[in-house]
Amino acid sequence: MPTFRTLARRIKHAFAGQDQTPRVTLVNSRARRAAGVPGNYTPDPPRIEKPSVLFFTTHKCASVFVAAILRTAGKHTDFHYLNLGKAVFNVPSVRTNEPEEFMSQAASDLFFPTGEVYGPLRGPVEVPDADKYRMVFFLRDPRDVLVSAFYSFGFSHKPPNNPDRVEAFHRQRERIQAEGIDAFALRRAEEWMLPYLTRYKELREASPNALFLSYDEYKDDTRGFLTKLFTFMDMDIPETAIDEISAQATPVQKDVKTDDLSHKRSGRSGQFAHELKPETVEALNDILHEVLTYWGFETPARA
């Protein structure tokens, strides 16, 4: 026979679970419905008449912290928070390894211009009536992103839960390990960083309501970063919540291990100058010159 204390804990746990279920169910239902998966779906709830927020970033740019920020926004406001990228990635019938590609194709079923917060979006997504949304661009120096991505995707990142993607995941890992950090950085600068940051530039310039926040702003003044972000998104977040989430931020790891298997690396800026060969850095500066200049990342002047 369970004790009263045990029953009380079970009841508390049950109600805590109910408190979280609507948002989780909403995002998964919407992703599966957009992918054409049969099932009973949670209906879309009423939305407040404030512009929705598209939070754009890239891999290896404090993604865990970004998700925590946006969950806080959902918890303390009437906005609905949806991490669509994560939900789409776990739908078995979605074959692409790039959730943003599917989200663009199914955007009319996934995105609404009022009352919702979407992110982290780790790549460009083409959304109908994009000018009606608030857009946030949170970016880290792409040369540092490439270094961090090499260690993450090549060694430490966990395989996906979706079994259909495991084989491709391991093929990619083997390729990254075989080519090494310099070749990986040059290849992915062309394939990934340049087109992504170029498209972000176009989206920002076309948007009447856009905010750019750099990784260094987050790293150097986390609380100021949060205040600026929540003000832009038109959200009244309690000071205690801002304090709490600021305390959870760990942008720079002083004692982090530097071996290849360490998934959480230092988070410092400018690592690329020490991790990459000088000729690789020079080539990256040339490949990425336009986007480095536009987004305010330091690069030597061209001769």
N, C-alpha and C positions, 0 to 999 in steps of 0.2 A: 504494500500500500504506500503510494508516494506521500511524502510529508507535505505539509502546507507550504513550506519554503520551496520545495521542488515544483509543486503545482504553480506557485507564483512565478517562478522563473520561466516555466513553460508558457504561461499566459503572456508574460512580458515579451518573450521571444516571438510568440505568434503574432502579437500586435505589431512588434517592430518589423517583422517580415511583411505584414500587410501594408505598413507605411511605405515600404520601398517597392512593392510589387507593381503599382500602376505605371510608374515610369519605365521600369524594365520591360514590362509586358507591352507597353505602347511601342517602344523602339523595335523590339523583336517582331511584333506583329506587323508593323509597317514594312520592315525589311522583307519579311517572308511573303507578305501580300504582294509587294512590288515585284518579287521574283516569281510569282505565280505558284507558290507552294500552297496546296489545299489546306484548309483548316478554319477554325473559328477564331476570328480576329477581334481584338479590342477596338471598339469604335474610337475615332478621333475625338478627344474631349473638346469642349469650348476653349477658344484661345482669346487672350487679351488683345486689344487693338493697339499693340505697339509693334514696331518693325522687328522681324526676326533677325537673328544674328548668325552670320556665317563666319566661323573662326578657322581661318586658314593658317597652316603651319607646314612643317615637313617632319619626316622621321628624325629622331635624334635631336629634338629641340624641346626638352623638358615635357614630353608628352604626358607622363603620369601626373605631373603638377597641373598641366592644362586641364586634364579631365577632372581633377579635384576642384579647380576653379569653377568650371562650368557646372559641376554637380552642386556646388555651393550656390550658384546663381539659381538653379532649379529649386533648391531647398528653401531659399529665403525670398523668392519672388513668385509671381504667378506665371512666369515663363515655364514652358516644358523643355527639359533638356533631353536631347537625343544624340547619343553617340552612334550615328548611323554607320560610320566606317567599320566599327567593331561588329555591329549587328550583321551587316552585309557580308563581312568576311567569314562569318560562321554559318551562312546559309549554304548548304551543300550544293544546291542547284546553280549557284553563281560560280562560274568556272574561272573567271578572271582573277589573277592575283592582285589586281589593282582595284580596290573597292570604288575609287573615284570614277573609274570608267563606267561601272555599272550605275553608280549614283547619277551620273550625267544622263545616261540612257533612260533611267526611270525617275528623273527629277520631278516630273509633274505628279507622281504618286508619293514621293518621299518628302518634298519640301513645301512649306507654306510660308507666305511672306509676313505673317503676323504671329506673335506670341510664342515663338520657339527659338531655342538656341541649339545650333548644330556644330559639333566639333569633338575632338580635334579633327579637322579635314586635312589630311596629310598630302594633298595634291589639289590641283585645280578641278573644280566641279562646275559644269555649265548648268545654271539654274534659270528657268524662265522668270522673266520680270526681275532680273537681278538688281535693278536699280531701286527696288522697293526694300531691299535688305540693308541692314548695317553689316559692314565687312571689317573684320579684324585680320591683319596680317602680322603674325608673330614669327620672326625669322632670326636665325643664327647664321653667322658667317658660313657660307656654303663650303668653304675649304675645311673648316672644323667639322661640319656635318659629314663630309666625305670620310674623314679620318675615323670619326665615331662609328659611322655606318660600316666601315671595313671590319672593325673588331666585333660589332654587334652581329651583322648578317653573316660574317665569315666564321664566327666562333661561338658567341654566347647566347644569341637569341634563341628562345624556345621554339620548337616546331609548332606549326599551327594545329589547332584542335580539329579543323576540317580535314578528314582523312584524304580527300581528293587532292589536297594541296601538298601533302607531305613529300611525295616523290620530287616534285618541282623544287620544294624548299631545299632538299638535300643536294640536288643537282646544282642549284645556285651556290650553296655553301662550298661545295667542292671546287667550283670554278673560281670563287673568290680566293680561297686558300691557295690554289695553284698559281694564280696570277700575281699575288702579292699586293701590298698596299699602294704602291705608286701606280702600277698599271690599272688597278681598280679605280683609284681616284680620277685618273685621266679618262677612263672609259665612262664612268658614271657622271662625270662633269658634263660630258657631251650628251649622254642619254637621259639624264635625270635633272641635275641642278639647273642647267641652262634653260631647257624648255619650261620647267616648272616656274622658275623665278621670272622668266620673260612673260609667261601667261599671268602670273600674279601682278606684274607691273601693269599689264593691259587691264586686268580686272579693277585694280586700284584706280587707275586713271579714268575708267568709265563709270566709277561709282560716285554718287553724290554724297555718300556717307561712309567714309573709310578711315580706318585708324591703323597706322603702322607702329608696332612695338618691337624693339630689338631684344635679343637674348641678353645683351649686356645691361639693358634697363632692368630686366627681371633679376639678373645676377647681382647688380650693384645696389638696387633699391627696391626690394620685393614689395614692400608695403606701398610705396609710391606707384609702382607698376600696377598693383591691384586697384588702387583708388582711381587711377587714370582709366583703366579698363572698365570698371563698373560704372563710372560716370558716363563714359561714351555709350555704354549699352543701355543707359537710362534705367539703372537698377539701384534701388536703395538697400544696400547690404549693411547689416549691423556692424558696428565697429568691432564688436567682440568676434564676429565671424571672420572679419579681415585679419584681426590679430591671430586667430587660430590658424588660418590657412597660411599666413606669413611664417608662423613658427614651424610649419610642416615642410616648408620649402628648403631644399638642400642643393642649391645650384652649383656649389663648388665643394667637392669632396677633398678634404685636406689629406686624408690618410688612405685614399683609395688604392687598391692594388692596381698595378699596371700590366699584369699579365694578360694574355689574349683572351682568357676565359672570364675576365671580370666584366660583367654586363654593365654595371654602373661605373662609368669612368669618371675622370676628375671634373668634368663640366667647365673647365677653364677655357678662356678664349685664347686664340693664337697658337693652339697646339700643333696646327699643321706645319708651322715653321720648323718644329723640332722632329716631327714624325715623318715628314716627306723630304725627299732629296731636293736640293736647291733648284735643279733643272725641272723637277716636277712642279714645284711651286711657281716657277716662272711660266711654265706652260699653262698651269691653271689660271694664273693671272691674265694670260692672254685670252684663253677660252671664255672666261667668265667676266672679262673686263667691263662690259656694258652693264651687267646686272650688279656686279660689285659696286660700281660707281653709283648706279641708280639707288640702291638700297643702303648706301652709306658705309660700306665696308672698305677698309683701307686697302689700297692697291697702289703700287708704284706707277708714276706717270709714264705713259708710253713715249718712247723716243720719237 
